[in-house]
Amino acid sequence: MNKVVEELRTKETPFSEQVISQLPYLNACFKETLRLHPPAPFLLPHFAPETCEVMNYTVPKNSRVFVNVWAIGRDPTFWEDPLLFKPDRFLGSNLEFKGHDFEFLPFGSGRRICPGLMMGSKQVLLIMANLVRFFDWSLPNNDDPGDLDMGERLGITMQKEQPLLLIPKIKI
């Protein structure tokens, strides 16, 4: 959080899409969050048009194939320390969430990629930048952030099992 706050202080407000693209650590935090907590844990099902073999598995014709994006984001084959929140892994990296890097697919790929990807990602970054820039955030009772329950509930979208409660204080 301190690195994001420091990075945001180097830019003048109001933030715009151009300014947001010049904030590498904020973007890295966003990507790392999407890696660990993708909005949808499974991509829409695909159908095998014919029998084929994928990684030594036979996929019969007309099979429904689900891509587990949640598991890919935690796969130690692709990610060093996959369960840790480490935004630095995206600094200087060419990995994008636009569907070309198959180890990082929070919004899908190809013809079925999320149609709101570009607008939504820019809006989330703008909102995050303003919330971090203008508020100091704390947990109730000054709880330790390391003790947060990060458990998730599986559904069409991923949700935290225990809702996050934060206290904002306006920066003066």
Disulfide bonds with the S-S distance in Angstrom:
none
